[in-house]
C-alpha cells in the first residue's frame, strides 16, 4: 500500500448554525490547518497515489479566503469539513481539520 499526506493552510470565515447559543454563531475566521491522507494499492500512470498540486487545487482552491457558509452546502463545522475533504479526492481515506491550537477534527472512512 502506498500512502501520501498533504498539509494545507486555508484562511476562511464561517459561522455555525447551532441548536444552542454560542459565540461561534457569529461570523468569524480561522487559519485552518488541514491534512489530507491518501492511499492506493497501485500508483497511477505518472507513478503517484495522487498529485499533490491537484489535492491543493481541489481543497485550497475552493476554501481559501472564502465564506464557508457560501461555498459548502452544510453547516461548516470542522467535522463536516473533514468529511467533505475525503469526498473530494477518490484516494483520500482520512482528513484532519485544525481550526485552532486546541481544536482538531478528524474524519476517517471505515
Secondary structure, DSSP 4 states (H G I P E B T S, - for coil): -EEEEEEEEEEEEE----SS--GGGS-EEEEEEEEEEEEESS--TTS-SS-HHHHHHHHHHHHTTSBHHHHSSS---HHHHHHHHHHHSTTEEEEEEEEETTEEEEEE--
